[in-house]
Amino acid sequence: MSGGAIGIVWSLVRANDVGWSSAEIISALVVGTVLMAAFVAWERHVHEPMLAMRLFRNRSFAAANATGFLMTGGLMAGAFVISQYLQVALGYSPLSAGLHFLPMTATPLLVAPAAGALADRIGPRPVLVSGMLLLGGGLAWLAQVASGVSGYQQLLLPLLVAGIGASMVLPTTATAALSAVPFTELGKASGATSTLQRFGGVFGIASTTAVFGANGHLASGSINEGFKHALALAAGLSLLGAISAWRSRPGGVWPRTQSGRRLCSPSRRWLRRRGSTAER
């Protein structure tokens, strides 16, 4: 699986330098695709698969993981592009860029606890859909103002909107995915969810890098145009995530142990730094 991901990401990152029709890019894409297909075929037939493909037959689980993949792709891609924009286009130092980034990156401290509690009460779907729409809307807003921004003030509100959206989705994705599987499958489902989110981040950054390279260059006057298209792609990934979140079933009963006690939801465990297996 790692080899397949490396081949696909390599082709995305290198394509603008050597050409999409070059032997290097075509070979990397073919090898990466074949390795990914071979991994899926192998996992479907082994007795104890590392990634249980049968879980994806559940519509809610598949939709939640697609949302997590697209959320991480849009969020990581947006964060990567915006950090470069603050430093290259607006001339901030790395430390200053990080501080000006806080309206987007610090919001989970305030919003995530409320979003997790709300998802436990009304179900994850409305929280996921709303969060992905806010994330996508904030990134699209940033893409719109990127080409003609004259100062940081124009970026403040869209950064805040995107940050609120991401804060709503981060603790809720696990709830949506794990509440869709039986108690005995929680370990494998959690591993699948985490893996797909990591790959989503890699795919998002690689894709936006390719889009930026095709539309702009750091050393030329087209830098704003490149950032605009790259942020638009990040917004598009997020809006696709809102559609996949809507495809999940509403509500969802969080599984219980064999003794009948209800488990602590993933959104609350996420807020407790994950990993806790305590039961309520």
Contacts in CASP RR format, 6 or more apart in sequence:
PFRMAT RR
TARGET T0000
AUTHOR 0000-0000-0000
METHOD contacts of the structure
MODEL  1
MSGGAIGIVWSLVRANDVGWSSAEIISALVVGTVLMAAFVAWERHVHEPM
LAMRLFRNRSFAAANATGFLMTGGLMAGAFVISQYLQVALGYSPLSAGLH
FLPMTATPLLVAPAAGALADRIGPRPVLVSGMLLLGGGLAWLAQVASGVS
GYQQLLLPLLVAGIGASMVLPTTATAALSAVPFTELGKASGATSTLQRFG
GVFGIASTTAVFGANGHLASGSINEGFKHALALAAGLSLLGAISAWRSRP
GGVWPRTQSGRRLCSPSRRWLRRRGSTAER
1 35 0 8 1.000
1 36 0 8 1.000
1 39 0 8 1.000
1 51 0 8 1.000
3 32 0 8 1.000
3 35 0 8 1.000
4 31 0 8 1.000
4 32 0 8 1.000
4 33 0 8 1.000
4 35 0 8 1.000
4 36 0 8 1.000
4 39 0 8 1.000
5 32 0 8 1.000
5 36 0 8 1.000
5 199 0 8 1.000
5 202 0 8 1.000
6 32 0 8 1.000
7 28 0 8 1.000
7 29 0 8 1.000
7 31 0 8 1.000
7 32 0 8 1.000
7 35 0 8 1.000
8 28 0 8 1.000
8 29 0 8 1.000
8 32 0 8 1.000
8 33 0 8 1.000
8 36 0 8 1.000
8 203 0 8 1.000
8 206 0 8 1.000
9 202 0 8 1.000
9 203 0 8 1.000
9 206 0 8 1.000
10 28 0 8 1.000
11 25 0 8 1.000
11 28 0 8 1.000
11 29 0 8 1.000
12 203 0 8 1.000
12 206 0 8 1.000
12 207 0 8 1.000
12 209 0 8 1.000
12 210 0 8 1.000
13 206 0 8 1.000
13 209 0 8 1.000
13 210 0 8 1.000
14 24 0 8 1.000
14 25 0 8 1.000
14 28 0 8 1.000
15 25 0 8 1.000
15 210 0 8 1.000
16 210 0 8 1.000
16 213 0 8 1.000
16 214 0 8 1.000
18 24 0 8 1.000
18 25 0 8 1.000
19 25 0 8 1.000
39 51 0 8 1.000
40 53 0 8 1.000
43 49 0 8 1.000
43 50 0 8 1.000
43 51 0 8 1.000
43 52 0 8 1.000
43 53 0 8 1.000
44 53 0 8 1.000
51 188 0 8 1.000
51 191 0 8 1.000
51 192 0 8 1.000
51 195 0 8 1.000
52 185 0 8 1.000
52 188 0 8 1.000
52 189 0 8 1.000
52 192 0 8 1.000
55 61 0 8 1.000
55 181 0 8 1.000
55 185 0 8 1.000
55 188 0 8 1.000
55 189 0 8 1.000
55 192 0 8 1.000
56 62 0 8 1.000
56 65 0 8 1.000
58 180 0 8 1.000
58 181 0 8 1.000
59 247 0 8 1.000
59 248 0 8 1.000
59 249 0 8 1.000
60 176 0 8 1.000
60 177 0 8 1.000
60 179 0 8 1.000
60 180 0 8 1.000
60 248 0 8 1.000
60 249 0 8 1.000
60 252 0 8 1.000
61 177 0 8 1.000
61 180 0 8 1.000
61 181 0 8 1.000
61 189 0 8 1.000
63 176 0 8 1.000
63 244 0 8 1.000
63 245 0 8 1.000
63 247 0 8 1.000
63 248 0 8 1.000
64 124 0 8 1.000
64 128 0 8 1.000
64 173 0 8 1.000
64 176 0 8 1.000
64 177 0 8 1.000
64 180 0 8 1.000
64 193 0 8 1.000
64 245 0 8 1.000
64 248 0 8 1.000
65 177 0 8 1.000
65 192 0 8 1.000
65 193 0 8 1.000
65 196 0 8 1.000
66 241 0 8 1.000
66 244 0 8 1.000
66 247 0 8 1.000
67 128 0 8 1.000
67 132 0 8 1.000
67 169 0 8 1.000
67 173 0 8 1.000
67 176 0 8 1.000
67 241 0 8 1.000
67 242 0 8 1.000
67 244 0 8 1.000
67 245 0 8 1.000
67 248 0 8 1.000
68 169 0 8 1.000
68 173 0 8 1.000
68 193 0 8 1.000
68 196 0 8 1.000
68 197 0 8 1.000
68 200 0 8 1.000
68 241 0 8 1.000
69 196 0 8 1.000
69 197 0 8 1.000
69 199 0 8 1.000
69 200 0 8 1.000
69 203 0 8 1.000
70 132 0 8 1.000
70 200 0 8 1.000
70 237 0 8 1.000
70 238 0 8 1.000
70 240 0 8 1.000
70 241 0 8 1.000
70 244 0 8 1.000
71 132 0 8 1.000
71 135 0 8 1.000
71 166 0 8 1.000
71 169 0 8 1.000
71 170 0 8 1.000
71 173 0 8 1.000
71 197 0 8 1.000
71 238 0 8 1.000
71 241 0 8 1.000
72 197 0 8 1.000
72 198 0 8 1.000
72 200 0 8 1.000
72 201 0 8 1.000
72 204 0 8 1.000
73 200 0 8 1.000
73 201 0 8 1.000
73 203 0 8 1.000
73 204 0 8 1.000
73 205 0 8 1.000
73 234 0 8 1.000
73 237 0 8 1.000
74 135 0 8 1.000
74 136 0 8 1.000
74 139 0 8 1.000
74 201 0 8 1.000
74 204 0 8 1.000
74 234 0 8 1.000
74 235 0 8 1.000
74 236 0 8 1.000
74 237 0 8 1.000
74 238 0 8 1.000
75 135 0 8 1.000
75 166 0 8 1.000
75 201 0 8 1.000
75 234 0 8 1.000
75 238 0 8 1.000
76 200 0 8 1.000
76 201 0 8 1.000
76 204 0 8 1.000
76 205 0 8 1.000
77 201 0 8 1.000
77 204 0 8 1.000
77 205 0 8 1.000
77 207 0 8 1.000
77 208 0 8 1.000
77 230 0 8 1.000
77 233 0 8 1.000
77 234 0 8 1.000
77 237 0 8 1.000
78 139 0 8 1.000
78 162 0 8 1.000
78 208 0 8 1.000
78 230 0 8 1.000
78 231 0 8 1.000
78 234 0 8 1.000
79 101 0 8 1.000
79 104 0 8 1.000
79 105 0 8 1.000
80 205 0 8 1.000
80 208 0 8 1.000
80 209 0 8 1.000
81 208 0 8 1.000
81 212 0 8 1.000
81 227 0 8 1.000
81 230 0 8 1.000
81 231 0 8 1.000
81 234 0 8 1.000
82 101 0 8 1.000
82 104 0 8 1.000
82 142 0 8 1.000
82 159 0 8 1.000
82 231 0 8 1.000
83 97 0 8 1.000
83 98 0 8 1.000
83 101 0 8 1.000
84 218 0 8 1.000
84 227 0 8 1.000
85 146 0 8 1.000
85 227 0 8 1.000
86 92 0 8 1.000
86 96 0 8 1.000
86 97 0 8 1.000
86 98 0 8 1.000
86 100 0 8 1.000
86 101 0 8 1.000
86 152 0 8 1.000
87 93 0 8 1.000
87 94 0 8 1.000
87 97 0 8 1.000
88 218 0 8 1.000
88 223 0 8 1.000
89 146 0 8 1.000
89 149 0 8 1.000
89 223 0 8 1.000
89 224 0 8 1.000
89 227 0 8 1.000
90 149 0 8 1.000
90 151 0 8 1.000
90 152 0 8 1.000
92 98 0 8 1.000
92 100 0 8 1.000
98 105 0 8 1.000
100 152 0 8 1.000
100 155 0 8 1.000
101 159 0 8 1.000
103 156 0 8 1.000
103 159 0 8 1.000
103 160 0 8 1.000
103 163 0 8 1.000
104 159 0 8 1.000
104 160 0 8 1.000
104 162 0 8 1.000
104 163 0 8 1.000
104 166 0 8 1.000
105 163 0 8 1.000
107 160 0 8 1.000
107 163 0 8 1.000
107 164 0 8 1.000
107 165 0 8 1.000
107 166 0 8 1.000
107 167 0 8 1.000
108 163 0 8 1.000
108 166 0 8 1.000
108 167 0 8 1.000
108 170 0 8 1.000
110 167 0 8 1.000
111 163 0 8 1.000
111 164 0 8 1.000
111 165 0 8 1.000
111 167 0 8 1.000
111 168 0 8 1.000
112 167 0 8 1.000
112 168 0 8 1.000
112 170 0 8 1.000
112 171 0 8 1.000
112 270 0 8 1.000
112 271 0 8 1.000
113 171 0 8 1.000
113 271 0 8 1.000
115 127 0 8 1.000
115 167 0 8 1.000
115 168 0 8 1.000
115 169 0 8 1.000
115 171 0 8 1.000
115 172 0 8 1.000
115 267 0 8 1.000
116 127 0 8 1.000
116 171 0 8 1.000
116 172 0 8 1.000
116 175 0 8 1.000
116 265 0 8 1.000
116 267 0 8 1.000
116 268 0 8 1.000
116 270 0 8 1.000
116 271 0 8 1.000
117 267 0 8 1.000
117 268 0 8 1.000
118 127 0 8 1.000
119 127 0 8 1.000
119 128 0 8 1.000
119 171 0 8 1.000
119 172 0 8 1.000
119 175 0 8 1.000
119 176 0 8 1.000
119 265 0 8 1.000
119 267 0 8 1.000
120 175 0 8 1.000
120 254 0 8 1.000
120 265 0 8 1.000
120 267 0 8 1.000
120 268 0 8 1.000
122 251 0 8 1.000
123 175 0 8 1.000
123 250 0 8 1.000
123 251 0 8 1.000
123 252 0 8 1.000
124 172 0 8 1.000
124 173 0 8 1.000
124 175 0 8 1.000
124 176 0 8 1.000
124 179 0 8 1.000
124 248 0 8 1.000
124 251 0 8 1.000
124 252 0 8 1.000
124 267 0 8 1.000
125 176 0 8 1.000
125 245 0 8 1.000
125 246 0 8 1.000
125 248 0 8 1.000
125 249 0 8 1.000
125 250 0 8 1.000
125 251 0 8 1.000
126 250 0 8 1.000
127 168 0 8 1.000
127 169 0 8 1.000
127 172 0 8 1.000
128 168 0 8 1.000
128 169 0 8 1.000
128 172 0 8 1.000
128 173 0 8 1.000
128 176 0 8 1.000
128 242 0 8 1.000
128 245 0 8 1.000
128 248 0 8 1.000
129 242 0 8 1.000
129 245 0 8 1.000
129 246 0 8 1.000
130 165 0 8 1.000
130 168 0 8 1.000
131 164 0 8 1.000
131 165 0 8 1.000
131 166 0 8 1.000
131 168 0 8 1.000
131 169 0 8 1.000
131 242 0 8 1.000
132 165 0 8 1.000
132 169 0 8 1.000
132 238 0 8 1.000
132 239 0 8 1.000
132 241 0 8 1.000
132 242 0 8 1.000
132 245 0 8 1.000
133 165 0 8 1.000
133 239 0 8 1.000
133 242 0 8 1.000
134 161 0 8 1.000
134 162 0 8 1.000
134 163 0 8 1.000
134 164 0 8 1.000
134 165 0 8 1.000
134 168 0 8 1.000
135 162 0 8 1.000
135 163 0 8 1.000
135 165 0 8 1.000
135 166 0 8 1.000
135 169 0 8 1.000
135 238 0 8 1.000
136 162 0 8 1.000
136 234 0 8 1.000
136 235 0 8 1.000
136 236 0 8 1.000
136 238 0 8 1.000
136 239 0 8 1.000
136 242 0 8 1.000
137 158 0 8 1.000
137 161 0 8 1.000
137 162 0 8 1.000
137 235 0 8 1.000
137 238 0 8 1.000
137 239 0 8 1.000
138 158 0 8 1.000
138 159 0 8 1.000
138 161 0 8 1.000
138 162 0 8 1.000
138 235 0 8 1.000
139 158 0 8 1.000
139 162 0 8 1.000
139 231 0 8 1.000
139 232 0 8 1.000
139 234 0 8 1.000
139 235 0 8 1.000
139 236 0 8 1.000
139 238 0 8 1.000
140 231 0 8 1.000
140 232 0 8 1.000
140 235 0 8 1.000
140 236 0 8 1.000
140 239 0 8 1.000
141 157 0 8 1.000
141 158 0 8 1.000
141 161 0 8 1.000
141 162 0 8 1.000
142 155 0 8 1.000
142 158 0 8 1.000
142 159 0 8 1.000
142 162 0 8 1.000
142 231 0 8 1.000
142 235 0 8 1.000
143 227 0 8 1.000
143 228 0 8 1.000
143 229 0 8 1.000
143 231 0 8 1.000
143 232 0 8 1.000
143 234 0 8 1.000
143 235 0 8 1.000
144 228 0 8 1.000
145 154 0 8 1.000
145 155 0 8 1.000
145 158 0 8 1.000
146 224 0 8 1.000
146 227 0 8 1.000
146 228 0 8 1.000
146 231 0 8 1.000
147 224 0 8 1.000
147 225 0 8 1.000
147 227 0 8 1.000
147 228 0 8 1.000
148 224 0 8 1.000
149 155 0 8 1.000
149 224 0 8 1.000
170 270 0 8 1.000
171 266 0 8 1.000
171 267 0 8 1.000
171 270 0 8 1.000
171 271 0 8 1.000
172 267 0 8 1.000
173 193 0 8 1.000
173 197 0 8 1.000
174 190 0 8 1.000
174 193 0 8 1.000
174 266 0 8 1.000
174 267 0 8 1.000
174 269 0 8 1.000
174 270 0 8 1.000
175 254 0 8 1.000
175 265 0 8 1.000
175 266 0 8 1.000
175 267 0 8 1.000
176 245 0 8 1.000
176 248 0 8 1.000
177 189 0 8 1.000
177 192 0 8 1.000
177 193 0 8 1.000
177 266 0 8 1.000
178 186 0 8 1.000
178 189 0 8 1.000
178 190 0 8 1.000
178 193 0 8 1.000
178 255 0 8 1.000
178 266 0 8 1.000
179 252 0 8 1.000
179 253 0 8 1.000
179 254 0 8 1.000
179 255 0 8 1.000
179 265 0 8 1.000
179 266 0 8 1.000
180 189 0 8 1.000
180 248 0 8 1.000
180 249 0 8 1.000
180 252 0 8 1.000
181 189 0 8 1.000
181 255 0 8 1.000
182 255 0 8 1.000
183 255 0 8 1.000
183 256 0 8 1.000
183 257 0 8 1.000
183 258 0 8 1.000
183 263 0 8 1.000
186 255 0 8 1.000
190 266 0 8 1.000
204 233 0 8 1.000
204 234 0 8 1.000
204 237 0 8 1.000
207 233 0 8 1.000
207 237 0 8 1.000
208 230 0 8 1.000
208 231 0 8 1.000
208 233 0 8 1.000
208 234 0 8 1.000
209 230 0 8 1.000
211 226 0 8 1.000
211 229 0 8 1.000
211 230 0 8 1.000
211 233 0 8 1.000
212 226 0 8 1.000
212 227 0 8 1.000
212 229 0 8 1.000
212 230 0 8 1.000
213 226 0 8 1.000
214 229 0 8 1.000
215 222 0 8 1.000
215 225 0 8 1.000
215 226 0 8 1.000
215 228 0 8 1.000
215 229 0 8 1.000
215 230 0 8 1.000
216 222 0 8 1.000
216 223 0 8 1.000
216 225 0 8 1.000
216 226 0 8 1.000
216 229 0 8 1.000
217 223 0 8 1.000
254 262 0 8 1.000
254 263 0 8 1.000
254 265 0 8 1.000
255 263 0 8 1.000
256 262 0 8 1.000
256 263 0 8 1.000
257 263 0 8 1.000
257 279 0 8 1.000
261 279 0 8 1.000
261 280 0 8 1.000
262 279 0 8 1.000
262 280 0 8 1.000
263 279 0 8 1.000
263 280 0 8 1.000
264 276 0 8 1.000
264 278 0 8 1.000
264 279 0 8 1.000
264 280 0 8 1.000
269 275 0 8 1.000
269 276 0 8 1.000
END
